[in-house]
């Protein structure tokens, strides 16, 4: 029987078992060593040696295939992961993490180009511990990564610190040193020939990257580039869809706002066409906007709504007029009511401090409708005033011709001449006098008064409501001046009833206008009673008692209460030509007593009691008092 040591068969079977079990490389060499120890013949050892070499070659090939299979599996898994991801940040993080896992490196990272800055920046890292390294920026051609980005070719180095192929910079070297990196490999992410990023893997110890590892990272980079482009495209698509949705919402909101504004305009216009008043329009606007609305005339007087809203209205109305739209003033909104360049008033909204654009446009449309309504009212009022003005002109021209006929005409026009009326005579100054008639019509807007041009003045007839004529004349002068744009002098006659008495009141008012001009008080307003002693001379009926009471009343009242002689002292002072010495002899008192009484007179009458004009008035009153007492 042959010696088994003379046959290589047992060793060959053992080599096959080792291949099948995936044993380590050193196990194959042990088969040849064992045959030598057993004393196998040379020809058997030679055959076993050849078989061992072939087995180890097969073993290496199988190991490479298994590794390649693992790599391919990992690549397929990576491709699946990247394809499933829709978020750009998640895609980038997955790329870097898988690169680190496939090459078994300490860290991996990805840089992306910054087109605006003209360099690349660190976008994602995995396994990095250095803040300095994570914020690095690389210019084209600088460092390993800058060279990859510039040439679109992969580069690897076993020791970056000593590799002279790359352009070292202080910033890059400091970051690499801070991270502790030694071996680095970088491959480009290519898309259509353009570098859209660089993928890196790095170790903190020297390492030579094999061509297979470079190819593997290039394959991963190719997948990553496609996934990155897809993620960007999806992100752009989502952004575009978001913008489209936002634009669609804006269009819908605008369409709804336009429709709401049209409906609001139709409702407001319908109110005007149905003959509604300002209050109705204000109520409709308030209902549309959910607040409280006030309407004011050009002077800030309320036509409807809250009276307090007129405060500080002029500045806001002027701003609205200048800007051509509604303006916010504190917690309110104000819009000028305009007819061309003619200011008719202002619209004020309370309770809605934050108006959006659609509601603001509704509010501004409401001002246009309000302007239309006020123009219609003004037109009607001017027509009525013109007809009534003809009555007033006839009354002043010939009050005694047909008093009954004038009264009947007045009743037909809604003017009861039998009731007391206040007559105001207004005369314009300068070039603005031609605008006075129109200003008077606007002054009477909303009242039952009438006006007419008569002679060189404008006459205003107002129902008597108990207002002091002097105060009424001053107020009328102020308002007519603002409306006409020129100084206006106004004289007031006393309240009167009936054609003849009204004509006499007009004559008195005209005399007051002339007196005001003589006194240099152009642009002022006064009645006969307000002109002092001139009023006694100018006024109809010469009310002496009222003049004396107005001039000396404070002194006579004080004398009556205290038993003093202030009136007698004042008379003696004037009779003695203002001499204290002669006055004290006339009164038989000490000079200090005279001084003390004159001081009291100054307290009661005012510091100007001794001025020429006031002294003349007081002396006239003292004379008239003596005449009345005598």
ZAMARGU-4260 file (C-alpha; in steps of 0.2 Angstrom, whole numbers, plus 5000, padded with zeros to 4 digits):
<rodrens>
0) 5000/5000/5000 | 5007/5017/4995 | 5012/5029/5009 | 4999/5044/5010 | 5014/5056/5012
5) 5019/5051/4995 | 5003/5059/4988 | 4998/5078/4988 | 4979/5073/4988 | 4976/5076/5007
10) 4985/5093/5006 | 4974/5098/4991 | 4958/5093/5000 | 4964/5104/5015 | 4967/5119/5003
15) 4950/5117/4996 | 4942/5116/5013 | 4951/5132/5018 | 4945/5141/5002 | 4927/5135/5006
20) 4928/5141/5024 | 4936/5158/5020 | 4951/5155/5031 | 4965/5168/5033 | 4979/5169/5021
25) 4992/5162/5034 | 4982/5146/5035 | 4986/5142/5017 | 5005/5143/5021 | 5003/5131/5035
30) 4997/5117/5023 | 5014/5117/5015 | 5024/5119/5031 | 5014/5104/5038 | 5019/5093/5023
35) 5037/5097/5025 | 5036/5092/5044 | 5029/5075/5038 | 5043/5072/5027 | 5034/5073/5010
40) 5045/5070/4995 | 5051/5085/4985 | 5040/5082/4970 | 5024/5082/4982 | 5030/5097/4991
45) 5033/5106/4974 | 5015/5101/4969 | 5008/5107/4986 | 5017/5123/4985 | 5010/5127/4967
50) 4993/5122/4973 | 4995/5134/4989 | 5000/5148/4978 | 4985/5145/4966 | 4973/5143/4982
55) 4980/5160/4989 | 4977/5168/4972 | 4959/5162/4972 | 4957/5167/4990 | 4962/5185/4986
60) 4951/5185/4971 | 4936/5179/4981 | 4940/5192/4994 | 4941/5206/4982 | 4924/5200/4974
65) 4916/5199/4991 | 4923/5217/4995 | 4917/5223/4978 | 4900/5215/4981 | 4899/5224/4998
70) 4904/5240/4990 | 4891/5238/4977 | 4878/5233/4989 | 4883/5249/4999 | 4882/5259/4983
75) 4865/5252/4979 | 4859/5256/4997 | 4866/5273/4995 | 4858/5276/4979 | 4841/5271/4986
80) 4844/5282/5002 | 4848/5297/4991 | 4834/5294/4979 | 4821/5292/4994 | 4827/5309/5002
85) 4819/5325/4996 | 4827/5337/5009 | 4843/5345/5003 | 4851/5345/5020 | 4847/5326/5022
90) 4854/5322/5005 | 4871/5331/5009 | 4872/5323/5026 | 4868/5305/5019 | 4882/5307/5006
95) 4895/5312/5019 | 4890/5299/5031 | 4890/5285/5018 | 4907/5290/5011 | 4915/5289/5028
100) 4907/5272/5031 | 4912/5265/5014 | 4931/5270/5016 | 4932/5267/5034 | 4939/5284/5037
105) 4939/5295/5053 | 4930/5309/5045 | 4921/5314/5029 | 4915/5331/5022 | 4908/5340/5008
110) 4911/5358/5000 | 4900/5367/4989 | 4905/5382/4977 | 4899/5400/4982 | 4897/5408/4965
115) 4895/5425/4973 | 4911/5424/4983 | 4920/5414/4970 | 4926/5401/4982 | 4920/5385/4990
120) 4914/5383/5008 | 4912/5368/5020 | 4894/5363/5019 | 4893/5347/5029 | 4905/5337/5040
125) 4904/5320/5048 | 4916/5315/5062 | 4924/5332/5063 | 4928/5340/5080 | 4936/5356/5075
130) 4925/5372/5074 | 4939/5380/5064 | 4940/5366/5051 | 4921/5366/5049 | 4921/5385/5044
135) 4935/5384/5031 | 4933/5392/5014 | 4944/5387/5000 | 4949/5397/4984 | 4950/5388/4968
140) 4968/5380/4967 | 4971/5382/4985 | 4974/5366/4995 | 4969/5348/4989 | 4950/5353/4988
145) 4953/5369/4979 | 4964/5359/4966 | 4950/5346/4964 | 4937/5360/4961 | 4948/5368/4949
150) 4954/5353/4939 | 4938/5342/4941 | 4950/5327/4945 | 4951/5317/4960 | 4967/5319/4971
155) 4973/5309/4986 | 4988/5310/4998 | 4994/5299/5012 | 5001/5314/5021 | 4994/5331/5016
160) 5005/5341/5028 | 5021/5336/5018 | 5014/5334/5001 | 5021/5348/4990 | 5009/5345/4975
165) 4996/5357/4984 | 4996/5375/4987 | 4996/5377/5005 | 4989/5392/5014 | 4990/5397/5032
170) 4971/5396/5034 | 4969/5379/5026 | 4984/5372/5035 | 4978/5379/5052 | 4961/5370/5050
175) 4968/5354/5044 | 4980/5354/5059 | 4966/5359/5071 | 4956/5344/5065 | 4972/5333/5065
180) 4970/5326/5048 | 4984/5317/5039 | 4978/5307/5024 | 4965/5315/5013 | 4956/5310/4997
185) 4945/5322/4987 | 4934/5318/4972 | 4923/5330/4962 | 4904/5330/4961 | 4902/5332/4942
190) 4886/5337/4933 | 4887/5339/4915 | 4905/5343/4916 | 4903/5356/4929 | 4910/5354/4947
195) 4895/5356/4959 | 4905/5351/4974 | 4919/5341/4981 | 4918/5325/4992 | 4932/5321/5004
200) 4937/5307/5016 | 4951/5309/5028 | 4961/5299/5042 | 4970/5306/5056 | 4985/5295/5053
205) 4995/5291/5037 | 4986/5280/5024 | 4988/5276/5006 | 4972/5276/4997 | 4971/5263/4983
210) 4964/5265/4966 | 4949/5255/4971 | 4945/5267/4985 | 4947/5282/4974 | 4936/5274/4961
215) 4923/5269/4974 | 4923/5287/4981 | 4921/5293/4963 | 4906/5282/4960 | 4898/5288/4976
220) 4901/5306/4971 | 4893/5302/4954 | 4877/5296/4963 | 4878/5311/4975 | 4879/5323/4961
225) 4863/5316/4953 | 4855/5316/4970 | 4861/5333/4974 | 4854/5340/4958 | 4838/5331/4960
230) 4836/5338/4978 | 4840/5356/4972 | 4827/5353/4958 | 4814/5347/4970 | 4818/5362/4982
235) 4817/5374/4967 | 4800/5366/4962 | 4793/5367/4980 | 4799/5385/4981 | 4791/5389/4964
240) 4775/5380/4969 | 4775/5389/4986 | 4777/5406/4976 | 4763/5400/4964 | 4752/5396/4979
245) 4756/5413/4987 | 4753/5422/4971 | 4736/5413/4969 | 4731/5418/4986 | 4736/5436/4982
250) 4726/5435/4966 | 4711/5428/4976 | 4712/5440/4990 | 4714/5455/4977 | 4699/5448/4967
255) 4689/5447/4983 | 4694/5464/4989 | 4690/5472/4972 | 4673/5463/4972 | 4670/5469/4990
260) 4675/5487/4985 | 4663/5487/4970 | 4649/5481/4981 | 4653/5494/4994 | 4654/5508/4980
265) 4637/5502/4973 | 4629/5503/4990 | 4636/5520/4993 | 4631/5526/4976 | 4614/5519/4978
270) 4612/5529/4994 | 4616/5545/4985 | 4604/5541/4970 | 4590/5538/4983 | 4593/5555/4991
275) 4601/5550/5007 | 4609/5562/5019 | 4627/5563/5025 | 4622/5553/5041 | 4616/5539/5030
280) 4632/5538/5021 | 4642/5539/5037 | 4632/5525/5044 | 4634/5514/5029 | 4653/5516/5029
285) 4653/5512/5048 | 4644/5496/5044 | 4656/5491/5030 | 4672/5494/5040 | 4666/5490/5057
290) 4670/5507/5066 | 4662/5524/5069 | 4663/5537/5055 | 4661/5556/5056 | 4659/5568/5042
295) 4666/5586/5044 | 4665/5601/5033 | 4680/5611/5026 | 4682/5620/5042 | 4682/5605/5053
300) 4664/5607/5059 | 4655/5590/5061 | 4641/5586/5049 | 4638/5569/5056 | 4646/5558/5069
305) 4656/5563/5084 | 4660/5581/5087 | 4676/5578/5096 | 4684/5571/5080 | 4686/5588/5074
310) 4701/5592/5085 | 4718/5592/5075 | 4708/5587/5060 | 4715/5601/5049 | 4733/5594/5048
315) 4727/5576/5044 | 4715/5582/5030 | 4729/5593/5023 | 4741/5577/5023 | 4727/5567/5015
320) 4724/5580/5002 | 4743/5581/4998 | 4745/5562/4997 | 4729/5559/4988 | 4724/5545/5000
325) 4718/5541/5017 | 4731/5544/5031 | 4732/5538/5049 | 4731/5550/5064 | 4734/5541/5080
330) 4720/5528/5081 | 4709/5536/5068 | 4710/5537/5049 | 4706/5553/5040 | 4702/5556/5021
335) 4700/5572/5013 | 4684/5575/5004 | 4688/5583/4987 | 4679/5589/4972 | 4694/5592/4960
340) 4705/5604/4970 | 4691/5611/4980 | 4691/5604/4998 | 4673/5600/5004 | 4678/5592/5021
345) 4685/5577/5029 | 4680/5559/5033 | 4685/5552/5050 | 4685/5533/5055 | 4686/5528/5073
350) 4688/5511/5080 | 4699/5503/5066 | 4717/5508/5069 | 4724/5494/5057 | 4715/5496/5040
355) 4721/5484/5027 | 4723/5489/5009 | 4706/5484/5003 | 4697/5492/5018 | 4707/5508/5015
360) 4702/5508/4997 | 4684/5507/5003 | 4686/5521/5015 | 4694/5531/5001 | 4679/5527/4989
365) 4668/5533/5003 | 4676/5550/5003 | 4672/5551/4984 | 4654/5547/4987 | 4653/5559/5001
370) 4660/5573/4990 | 4647/5569/4977 | 4633/5570/4990 | 4640/5586/4997 | 4641/5594/4980
375) 4623/5589/4977 | 4618/5597/4993 | 4629/5612/4990 | 4621/5614/4972 | 4603/5613/4980
380) 4608/5625/4994 | 4615/5638/4982 | 4600/5637/4971 | 4588/5639/4986 | 4599/5653/4993
385) 4599/5662/4976 | 4580/5662/4975 | 4579/5668/4994 | 4593/5680/4990 | 4581/5689/4978
390) 4568/5690/4992 | 4582/5698/5003 | 4587/5710/4990 | 4569/5716/4986 | 4566/5718/5005
395) 4582/5729/5007 | 4578/5739/4992 | 4560/5744/4995 | 4554/5737/5012 | 4538/5748/5012
400) 4532/5744/4995 | 4523/5728/4999 | 4527/5722/5016 | 4513/5709/5016 | 4519/5702/4999
405) 4536/5701/5005 | 4531/5691/5020 | 4520/5680/5009 | 4535/5676/4997 | 4546/5673/5012
410) 4533/5660/5019 | 4533/5651/5002 | 4552/5650/5002 | 4553/5644/5020 | 4558/5661/5028
415) 4546/5668/5041 | 4550/5687/5041 | 4538/5689/5056 | 4551/5680/5067 | 4566/5689/5073
420) 4581/5688/5063 | 4599/5694/5065 | 4606/5704/5050 | 4624/5704/5046 | 4633/5715/5033
425) 4649/5708/5027 | 4662/5718/5016 | 4677/5710/5008 | 4694/5718/5008 | 4706/5717/4994
430) 4705/5706/4979 | 4695/5692/4988 | 4679/5703/4989 | 4673/5694/4973 | 4673/5678/4982
435) 4663/5684/4996 | 4646/5679/4989 | 4651/5661/4987 | 4659/5661/5004 | 4643/5667/5012
440) 4633/5653/5003 | 4646/5640/5010 | 4645/5649/5027 | 4626/5646/5027 | 4627/5628/5021
445) 4616/5617/5033 | 4607/5632/5041 | 4591/5641/5037 | 4599/5657/5034 | 4600/5667/5017
450) 4612/5679/5009 | 4612/5691/4995 | 4624/5704/4987 | 4617/5721/4990 | 4628/5737/4985
455) 4646/5733/4988 | 4643/5721/5003 | 4635/5704/5006 | 4620/5703/5018 | 4617/5688/5028
460) 4600/5685/5037 | 4600/5672/5051 | 4586/5666/5062 | 4589/5674/5079 | 4594/5660/5092
465) 4599/5672/5106 | 4617/5673/5101 | 4625/5690/5106 | 4626/5700/5090 | 4643/5706/5094
470) 4649/5688/5096 | 4640/5683/5080 | 4648/5697/5070 | 4665/5692/5076 | 4663/5674/5072
475) 4656/5678/5055 | 4671/5689/5051 | 4683/5675/5055 | 4674/5661/5046 | 4670/5671/5030
480) 4688/5677/5029 | 4694/5659/5029 | 4681/5654/5016 | 4684/5669/5005 | 4703/5670/5007
485) 4703/5688/5011 | 4699/5699/5027 | 4681/5702/5029 | 4673/5716/5040 | 4656/5712/5047
490) 4643/5723/5056 | 4628/5717/5065 | 4612/5725/5067 | 4600/5722/5081 | 4588/5707/5080
495) 4573/5712/5070 | 4556/5706/5063 | 4546/5712/5048 | 4552/5720/5032 | 4554/5738/5039
500) 4563/5733/5055 | 4575/5721/5045 | 4579/5735/5033 | 4583/5747/5048 | 4594/5733/5056
505) 4603/5732/5039 | 4606/5751/5039 | 4613/5749/5057 | 4625/5735/5052 | 4631/5745/5037
510) 4635/5759/5049 | 4645/5747/5060 | 4655/5741/5045 | 4659/5759/5041 | 4664/5763/5059
515) 4675/5748/5060 | 4684/5754/5044 | 4686/5771/5051 | 4693/5764/5067 | 4706/5754/5057
520) 4698/5738/5062 | 4696/5730/5045 | 4694/5711/5045 | 4685/5713/5062 | 4666/5711/5067
525) 4656/5720/5079 | 4638/5726/5083 | 4633/5744/5089 | 4633/5738/5107 | 4651/5732/5104
530) 4657/5749/5097 | 4655/5758/5114 | 4650/5777/5113 | 4651/5775/5094 | 4638/5763/5095
535) 4627/5775/5104 | 4629/5787/5090 | 4627/5774/5076 | 4614/5762/5083 | 4596/5764/5080
540) 4586/5770/5095 | 4602/5776/5104 | 4601/5765/5120 | 4610/5777/5132 | 4606/5767/5147
545) 4614/5752/5140 | 4629/5761/5136 | 4631/5769/5153 | 4628/5753/5161 | 4642/5744/5150
550) 4654/5758/5154 | 4652/5762/5172 | 4643/5746/5178 | 4657/5739/5188 | 4660/5755/5197
555) 4641/5758/5201 | 4639/5740/5207 | 4655/5742/5218 | 4648/5758/5226 | 4631/5750/5229
560) 4639/5735/5238 | 4653/5744/5248 | 4646/5762/5250 | 4661/5769/5241 | 4662/5784/5230
565) 4672/5777/5215 | 4660/5785/5202 | 4661/5802/5210 | 4680/5801/5212 | 4682/5796/5193
570) 4671/5811/5188 | 4681/5823/5199 | 4698/5816/5192 | 4692/5819/5174 | 4684/5837/5179
575) 4701/5842/5187 | 4710/5837/5171 | 4719/5822/5179 | 4726/5832/5193 | 4727/5822/5210
580) 4729/5838/5220 | 4714/5847/5213 | 4704/5831/5214 | 4708/5828/5232 | 4702/5846/5236
585) 4686/5844/5226 | 4683/5828/5236 | 4689/5834/5252 | 4700/5819/5255 | 4718/5816/5257
590) 4728/5813/5241 | 4732/5795/5246 | 4714/5792/5247 | 4712/5798/5229 | 4726/5787/5223
595) 4719/5771/5232 | 4702/5774/5224 | 4710/5776/5207 | 4719/5760/5210 | 4703/5751/5214
600) 4695/5759/5198 | 4710/5751/5188 | 4706/5734/5195 | 4688/5735/5191 | 4689/5743/5173
605) 4706/5737/5167 | 4723/5744/5165 | 4718/5754/5149 | 4704/5764/5158 | 4715/5780/5156
610) 4719/5777/5138 | 4713/5792/5126 | 4699/5781/5118 | 4693/5773/5134 | 4694/5789/5144
615) 4683/5798/5131 | 4671/5784/5132 | 4670/5785/5151 | 4669/5804/5151 | 4654/5802/5139
620) 4646/5789/5150 | 4648/5800/5166 | 4640/5815/5156 | 4626/5805/5150 | 4623/5798/5168
625) 4622/5816/5175 | 4609/5820/5161 | 4599/5805/5165 | 4599/5808/5184 | 4595/5826/5181
</rodrens>
